Amino acid sequence: MPHSIADIRAAIADVLTGHYSPLGWTVSKYLSSQVQPPWMDIEIGPIDYDQAMRRGDDAVHVTIRAYTQWGDTDVGQAALDPLIDLQGPDSVKTVLEQDKTLG
């Protein structure tokens, strides 16, 4: 299981890239100010440190941001819907949970 923030970010990016790159998405492990949709990037934080005694647990919150084209809002939202589904082959939740190395 990854332990540093850099390792966590890289592991998430690798999993997302492996699944979404063949579907035409670009995945960046860092936040980007200039994107070429379809695009995903990863934001780390906030981090809740010391959730258990003796450094027993830290909660690292991760946000995956996905961008689609703006020309037609219906088409853009339709491209995002499979990513935010609670289940399904292209759900970000499903894709990340299938990789047991992420913890």
C-alpha positions as CSV (number, residue, x, y, z in Angstrom):
1,M,0.0,0.0,0.0
2,P,1.4,3.5,-0.9
3,H,2.5,5.6,2.1
4,S,3.6,9.0,0.9
5,I,1.3,11.5,-0.6
6,A,3.3,11.4,-3.9
7,D,2.9,7.5,-3.9
8,I,-0.8,7.8,-3.3
9,R,-1.2,10.4,-6.0
10,A,0.9,8.4,-8.5
11,A,-1.0,5.1,-7.7
12,I,-4.4,6.7,-8.3
13,A,-3.2,8.4,-11.5
14,D,-1.8,5.0,-12.8
15,V,-5.1,3.2,-12.1
16,L,-7.2,6.0,-13.7
17,T,-4.8,6.2,-16.7
18,G,-5.0,2.5,-17.3
19,H,-8.8,2.5,-17.5
20,Y,-9.6,5.9,-19.0
21,S,-6.8,6.5,-21.4
22,P,-8.1,3.9,-23.9
23,L,-11.4,5.8,-23.7
24,G,-9.8,9.0,-24.8
25,W,-9.2,10.7,-21.4
26,T,-6.0,12.3,-20.3
27,V,-5.2,11.9,-16.6
28,S,-2.8,14.2,-14.8
29,K,-1.6,13.4,-11.3
30,Y,-1.5,17.2,-10.6
31,L,-4.0,20.0,-10.8
32,S,-3.9,21.7,-14.2
33,S,-4.8,25.2,-15.1
34,Q,-5.0,24.5,-18.8
35,V,-6.8,21.3,-19.8
36,Q,-7.7,19.7,-23.1
37,P,-10.9,17.8,-22.4
38,P,-11.7,15.1,-21.8
39,W,-9.3,15.5,-18.8
40,M,-9.0,14.3,-15.3
41,D,-6.7,15.6,-12.5
42,I,-6.2,14.7,-8.9
43,E,-6.4,17.0,-5.9
44,I,-5.1,15.8,-2.5
45,G,-6.5,17.3,0.7
46,P,-7.6,18.0,3.2
47,I,-5.8,15.5,5.3
48,D,-7.2,14.7,8.8
49,Y,-4.1,13.7,10.8
50,D,-3.9,11.5,13.9
51,Q,-7.5,10.1,13.8
52,A,-6.3,7.3,16.2
53,M,-3.9,7.3,19.0
54,R,-0.1,6.8,18.4
55,R,-0.3,7.8,14.7
56,G,-2.8,5.0,14.1
57,D,-4.7,6.6,11.3
58,D,-4.7,9.6,8.9
59,A,-7.6,10.3,6.5
60,V,-6.4,11.5,3.1
61,H,-9.2,13.0,1.1
62,V,-8.8,12.9,-2.7
63,T,-10.9,14.7,-5.3
64,I,-10.8,13.5,-8.9
65,R,-11.8,16.4,-11.2
66,A,-13.1,15.5,-14.7
67,Y,-13.6,18.0,-17.5
68,T,-15.5,17.6,-20.7
69,Q,-16.2,19.9,-23.6
70,W,-18.3,23.0,-23.1
71,G,-19.9,23.4,-26.5
72,D,-23.0,21.4,-25.6
73,T,-23.8,21.1,-21.9
74,D,-26.0,18.0,-22.5
75,V,-23.2,16.2,-24.3
76,G,-20.6,17.3,-21.7
77,Q,-22.8,16.1,-18.8
78,A,-23.6,12.9,-20.5
79,A,-19.9,12.2,-20.7
80,L,-19.5,12.8,-16.9
81,D,-22.5,10.7,-15.8
82,P,-20.8,7.3,-16.2
83,L,-17.9,8.5,-14.1
84,I,-20.0,9.5,-11.1
85,D,-22.3,6.4,-11.2
86,L,-22.2,4.5,-7.9
87,Q,-21.4,1.3,-9.9
88,G,-20.7,0.3,-13.5
89,P,-17.6,-0.3,-15.6
90,D,-16.7,3.3,-16.0
91,S,-17.5,4.6,-12.5
92,V,-14.5,6.2,-10.9
93,K,-15.5,4.6,-7.6
94,T,-15.7,1.1,-9.2
95,V,-12.4,1.6,-11.1
96,L,-10.5,2.7,-8.0
97,E,-12.0,0.0,-5.7
98,Q,-11.1,-2.8,-8.1
99,D,-7.4,-2.1,-7.6
100,K,-6.7,-3.7,-4.2
101,T,-3.2,-2.0,-4.0
102,L,-4.9,1.3,-3.2
103,G,-6.1,0.0,0.1
